[in-house]
Amino acid sequence: MTTGLPMTVSDPALPARVRIHEVGARDGLQNEKTAVPTAVKAEFIRRLAAAGLSTVEATSFVHPKWVPQLADAEDLFPLVRDLPVRLPALVPNERGLDRALALGVREIAVFASATESFAKANLNRTVDESLALFAPTVTRAIEAGLRVRGYLSMCFGDPWEGAVPIEQVVRVTRALADMGCDELSLGDTIGVATPGHVARLLRELDGAGVPASRVAVHFHDTYGQALSNTLAALRHGVTTVDASAGGLGGCPYAKSATGNLATEDLVWMLDGLGIETGVDLAALTATSVWMAEQLGRPSPSRTVRALSHKE
């Protein structure tokens, strides 16, 4: 990295610190076409933690039929559970929760949809049926002392339905909040959001009793808008941003979804704004270069490519 770059120019209107919710090991790898060995996944998580990421989403306790790439959850989690970082796992139902609890998972996430089409494709249920499915899982997790995150997909657009009414997103987000989810992650699953749309949704959520302090944002970079949308969310007071090391990931149930916002691209922007993340960008970049070698292809992250370029 060139000394002194990016130059820090702070903006007092932005948060002083942002927590990055790293999703590369789960959301990033679940869409890979070839199997990633469990030992490689564990090493990836260890390297991400060593680079300073305080939250690394480890795996998913979804039935292997639906997400075969994460079928090794029982083998993987014991290899990383002693790391000094938060290691949430995706849990679709009570059976998944039982599996997670048996391994000592302390933080889970459930995965809902703002649209009927995606709820049908992803869960084979209506939106309300899926919420009813999650309710006992969330209740039991809270009773067991676990943190619970609620993911909400298709908040800004849907490949089957097109534009998604903001009030529809607010209704489902409010339902997840009322259910007891500590944090609500708003997903731009197909990457169609723009900054004004992001700001409007966050204002409407705030008016509905879901403040920015309970919200995270999860942007995909399909149209190159992920960083612009993130900045819009930061200006509204959001301090948790989902990102994937090296820009890994998409969505197996939404074929138009491309990679997640690359963690390195996010850290470069936040470093330049003087916003603390605790992340060592050089170490993170080296981790993504290593993972790209394991996958046999270059990282799509512009920052990884720029910082790892050899003259």
C-alpha positions as CSV (number, residue, x, y, z in Angstrom):
1,M,0.0,0.0,0.0
2,T,1.3,3.5,-0.8
3,T,2.3,5.3,2.3
4,G,-0.3,7.8,3.5
5,L,-3.1,6.6,1.3
6,P,-6.0,6.9,1.5
7,M,-5.6,10.4,2.9
8,T,-7.9,10.8,5.9
9,V,-10.5,13.6,5.5
10,S,-13.1,13.2,8.3
11,D,-16.7,14.2,8.1
12,P,-18.3,15.1,11.5
13,A,-21.7,14.2,10.2
14,L,-20.7,10.6,10.0
15,P,-20.3,8.0,12.8
16,A,-16.9,7.8,14.5
17,R,-16.9,4.0,14.3
18,V,-18.5,1.3,12.1
19,R,-18.8,-2.4,12.9
20,I,-18.3,-4.5,9.9
21,H,-20.4,-7.7,9.8
22,E,-18.2,-10.0,7.7
23,V,-20.3,-12.4,5.7
24,G,-17.7,-13.9,3.3
25,A,-17.4,-17.3,5.0
26,R,-21.1,-17.9,5.0
27,D,-22.9,-15.7,2.4
28,G,-19.8,-15.6,0.2
29,L,-19.0,-19.3,0.1
30,Q,-22.6,-20.6,-0.1
31,N,-22.8,-19.8,-3.8
32,E,-19.6,-21.5,-4.9
33,K,-20.0,-24.1,-7.5
34,T,-17.2,-26.4,-6.2
35,A,-16.9,-27.7,-2.6
36,V,-14.6,-25.6,-0.4
37,P,-12.8,-27.9,2.1
38,T,-13.8,-27.4,5.8
39,A,-10.1,-26.8,6.7
40,V,-9.9,-24.0,4.2
41,K,-13.1,-22.4,5.5
42,A,-11.8,-22.6,9.1
43,E,-8.5,-21.0,8.0
44,F,-10.4,-18.3,6.2
45,I,-12.3,-17.4,9.3
46,R,-9.2,-17.4,11.4
47,R,-7.4,-15.0,9.0
48,L,-10.5,-12.7,8.9
49,A,-10.5,-12.6,12.7
50,A,-6.7,-11.9,12.8
51,A,-7.2,-9.0,10.4
52,G,-9.4,-7.3,13.0
53,L,-12.9,-8.2,12.0
54,S,-14.9,-8.4,15.2
55,T,-17.9,-10.2,13.7
56,V,-17.4,-13.1,11.2
57,E,-20.5,-15.0,10.2
58,A,-19.3,-18.6,10.3
59,T,-21.8,-20.9,8.7
60,S,-25.5,-21.9,8.3
61,F,-27.5,-24.6,9.8
62,V,-29.8,-24.9,6.8
63,H,-30.6,-28.4,5.5
64,P,-27.7,-29.6,3.3
65,K,-30.2,-30.3,0.4
66,W,-30.8,-26.5,0.1
67,V,-27.3,-25.2,0.7
68,P,-24.8,-28.1,0.1
69,Q,-21.8,-25.8,0.4
70,L,-22.5,-25.3,4.1
71,A,-23.3,-29.0,4.9
72,D,-20.2,-29.2,7.1
73,A,-21.5,-26.8,9.8
74,E,-21.1,-29.4,12.6
75,D,-17.5,-30.0,11.5
76,L,-16.6,-26.4,10.9
77,F,-17.9,-24.6,14.0
78,P,-15.8,-26.5,16.6
79,L,-12.7,-25.5,14.6
80,V,-13.3,-21.8,15.1
81,R,-15.6,-21.3,18.1
82,D,-12.8,-20.4,20.5
83,L,-11.8,-17.4,18.4
84,P,-12.2,-14.1,20.3
85,V,-14.8,-12.7,17.9
86,R,-18.5,-12.9,17.4
87,L,-19.4,-15.9,15.2
88,P,-23.0,-15.8,14.3
89,A,-24.7,-18.6,12.2
90,L,-27.8,-18.6,10.0
91,V,-30.6,-20.7,11.5
92,P,-33.8,-21.4,9.4
93,N,-36.0,-23.1,12.0
94,E,-36.0,-24.9,15.3
95,R,-34.2,-27.9,14.1
96,G,-31.4,-25.6,12.9
97,L,-31.4,-23.9,16.3
98,D,-31.0,-27.2,18.0
99,R,-28.0,-28.0,15.9
100,A,-26.5,-24.6,16.6
101,L,-27.1,-24.7,20.4
102,A,-25.5,-28.2,20.6
103,L,-22.3,-26.7,19.3
104,G,-22.3,-23.6,21.5
105,V,-23.3,-21.0,19.0
106,R,-24.1,-17.8,20.8
107,E,-25.5,-15.7,18.0
108,I,-27.9,-16.6,15.3
109,A,-29.7,-15.0,12.3
110,V,-33.0,-15.8,10.6
111,F,-33.7,-15.0,7.0
112,A,-37.0,-13.4,5.9
113,S,-38.2,-11.8,2.6
114,A,-39.9,-8.5,2.0
115,T,-41.6,-10.0,-1.1
116,E,-44.0,-12.9,-1.7
117,S,-42.1,-14.1,-4.8
118,F,-38.7,-14.5,-3.0
119,A,-40.4,-16.0,0.1
120,K,-41.8,-18.6,-2.1
121,A,-38.5,-19.2,-4.0
122,N,-36.4,-19.2,-0.8
123,L,-38.7,-20.8,1.8
124,N,-41.6,-22.2,-0.2
125,R,-43.9,-20.1,2.1
126,T,-45.7,-16.7,2.0
127,V,-44.1,-13.8,3.8
128,D,-46.5,-14.2,6.8
129,E,-46.0,-18.0,6.9
130,S,-42.3,-17.5,7.0
131,L,-42.5,-15.0,9.8
132,A,-44.7,-17.5,11.7
133,L,-42.0,-20.2,11.1
134,F,-39.3,-18.0,12.6
135,A,-41.2,-16.8,15.7
136,P,-40.7,-19.9,17.9
137,T,-37.0,-20.1,16.8
138,V,-36.4,-16.5,17.7
139,T,-38.2,-16.9,21.0
140,R,-36.3,-20.0,22.0
141,A,-33.0,-18.4,21.0
142,I,-33.7,-15.3,23.1
143,E,-34.7,-17.5,26.1
144,A,-31.3,-19.3,25.7
145,G,-29.5,-16.0,25.9
146,L,-28.5,-15.7,22.2
147,R,-28.3,-12.6,20.1
148,V,-30.7,-12.7,17.2
149,R,-30.3,-10.9,13.8
150,G,-33.1,-10.7,11.3
151,Y,-32.1,-10.6,7.6
152,L,-34.6,-9.1,5.2
153,S,-34.1,-9.8,1.5
154,M,-35.4,-7.9,-1.5
155,C,-35.8,-4.5,0.4
156,F,-35.1,-2.4,-2.7
157,G,-36.2,-4.5,-5.6
158,D,-37.2,-8.0,-6.6
159,P,-36.4,-9.9,-9.9
160,W,-40.0,-11.1,-10.2
161,E,-42.0,-8.2,-8.8
162,G,-39.8,-5.2,-9.7
163,A,-40.0,-2.2,-7.4
164,V,-40.9,-3.1,-3.8
165,P,-43.2,-0.6,-1.9
166,I,-41.4,0.9,1.0
167,E,-44.3,0.4,3.3
168,Q,-44.1,-3.3,2.5
169,V,-40.5,-3.4,3.7
170,V,-41.3,-1.4,6.8
171,R,-44.1,-3.9,7.7
172,V,-41.9,-6.9,7.6
173,T,-39.0,-5.2,9.3
174,R,-41.3,-4.1,12.1
175,A,-42.6,-7.7,12.4
176,L,-39.0,-9.0,12.8
177,A,-38.3,-6.2,15.4
178,D,-41.5,-7.1,17.3
179,M,-40.5,-10.7,17.2
180,G,-37.4,-9.8,19.2
181,C,-34.6,-9.5,16.7
182,D,-31.8,-7.4,18.1
183,E,-30.6,-6.2,14.7
184,L,-32.3,-5.9,11.3
185,S,-30.1,-6.3,8.2
186,L,-31.7,-4.7,5.2
187,G,-30.7,-6.6,2.0
188,D,-30.4,-5.1,-1.4
189,T,-30.3,-8.7,-2.8
190,I,-30.1,-7.8,-6.5
191,G,-28.1,-4.6,-6.1
192,V,-30.7,-2.2,-7.5
193,A,-30.8,0.4,-4.6
194,T,-29.8,4.0,-5.0
195,P,-28.9,6.5,-2.2
196,G,-32.2,8.4,-2.2
197,H,-34.1,5.1,-1.9
198,V,-31.9,4.0,1.0
199,A,-32.4,7.3,2.8
200,R,-36.1,7.2,2.3
201,L,-36.4,3.7,3.6
202,L,-34.3,4.5,6.7
203,R,-36.5,7.6,7.4
204,E,-39.7,5.5,7.2
205,L,-38.3,2.8,9.4
206,D,-37.3,5.4,12.0
207,G,-40.8,6.8,11.9
208,A,-42.1,3.2,12.5
209,G,-40.0,2.8,15.6
210,V,-37.1,1.0,14.0
211,P,-34.1,3.4,14.6
212,A,-30.8,3.3,12.8
213,S,-29.2,1.9,15.9
214,R,-31.0,-1.4,15.3
215,V,-30.4,-1.4,11.5
216,A,-27.6,-2.9,9.4
217,V,-27.3,-2.6,5.7
218,H,-26.3,-5.4,3.2
219,F,-25.6,-4.1,-0.3
220,H,-24.7,-6.0,-3.5
221,D,-22.7,-4.2,-6.1
222,T,-24.6,-5.3,-9.2
223,Y,-24.9,-1.7,-10.6
224,G,-21.8,-0.3,-8.8
225,Q,-23.9,1.5,-6.1
226,A,-22.9,-0.4,-3.0
227,L,-20.5,2.2,-1.6
228,S,-22.8,5.1,-2.5
229,N,-25.7,3.4,-0.7
230,T,-23.5,2.6,2.3
231,L,-22.5,6.3,2.6
232,A,-26.2,7.3,2.5
233,A,-26.9,4.8,5.3
234,L,-24.0,6.2,7.4
235,R,-25.3,9.7,7.0
236,H,-28.6,8.5,8.5
237,G,-26.8,7.1,11.5
238,V,-26.4,3.4,10.6
239,T,-23.2,2.0,12.2
240,T,-23.3,-1.7,11.1
241,V,-22.4,-2.6,7.5
242,D,-22.4,-6.1,6.1
243,A,-19.6,-6.9,3.7
244,S,-17.8,-9.9,2.2
245,A,-14.0,-10.3,2.0
246,G,-12.9,-10.1,-1.6
247,G,-16.5,-9.4,-2.8
248,L,-17.4,-13.1,-2.6
249,G,-21.0,-14.2,-2.9
250,G,-24.4,-13.8,-4.5
251,C,-27.6,-15.5,-3.8
252,P,-28.5,-19.1,-5.0
253,Y,-32.2,-18.2,-5.2
254,A,-31.8,-14.9,-7.1
255,K,-29.7,-15.5,-10.2
256,S,-29.4,-11.7,-10.9
257,A,-27.6,-11.2,-7.6
258,T,-23.9,-10.6,-8.0
259,G,-21.3,-10.2,-5.4
260,N,-21.6,-8.6,-2.0
261,L,-19.9,-5.3,-1.2
262,A,-16.2,-6.1,-0.9
263,T,-15.0,-5.6,2.7
264,E,-11.7,-4.2,1.4
265,D,-13.5,-1.6,-0.7
266,L,-15.6,-0.6,2.3
267,V,-12.6,-0.4,4.6
268,W,-10.7,1.8,2.1
269,M,-13.6,4.3,2.0
270,L,-14.0,4.2,5.8
271,D,-10.3,4.7,6.4
272,G,-10.4,7.7,4.1
273,L,-13.3,9.2,6.1
274,G,-11.4,8.6,9.4
275,I,-14.0,6.1,10.6
276,E,-12.7,3.5,12.9
277,T,-13.2,-0.2,12.0
278,G,-10.4,-2.0,13.8
279,V,-9.5,-3.7,10.5
280,D,-6.0,-4.0,9.2
281,L,-6.5,-3.5,5.4
282,A,-3.2,-5.0,4.4
283,A,-3.9,-8.2,6.4
284,L,-7.4,-8.4,5.1
285,T,-6.2,-7.9,1.5
286,A,-3.7,-10.7,2.0
287,T,-6.5,-12.9,3.3
288,S,-8.6,-12.3,0.2
289,V,-5.7,-12.9,-2.1
290,W,-5.1,-16.2,-0.3
291,M,-8.8,-17.2,-0.6
292,A,-8.9,-16.3,-4.2
293,E,-6.0,-18.7,-4.7
294,Q,-8.0,-21.4,-3.0
295,L,-10.9,-20.8,-5.3
296,G,-8.8,-20.6,-8.4
297,R,-9.9,-17.2,-9.6
298,P,-9.0,-13.5,-8.9
299,S,-10.9,-11.4,-6.4
300,P,-13.6,-9.1,-7.9
301,S,-12.7,-6.4,-5.3
302,R,-11.1,-3.4,-6.9
303,T,-9.2,-2.6,-3.7
304,V,-7.8,-6.1,-3.5
305,R,-6.7,-5.9,-7.1
306,A,-5.1,-2.5,-6.6
307,L,-3.2,-3.3,-3.4
308,S,-2.0,-6.7,-4.6
309,H,-0.9,-5.6,-8.1
310,K,2.6,-6.5,-8.9
311,E,4.5,-4.2,-11.3
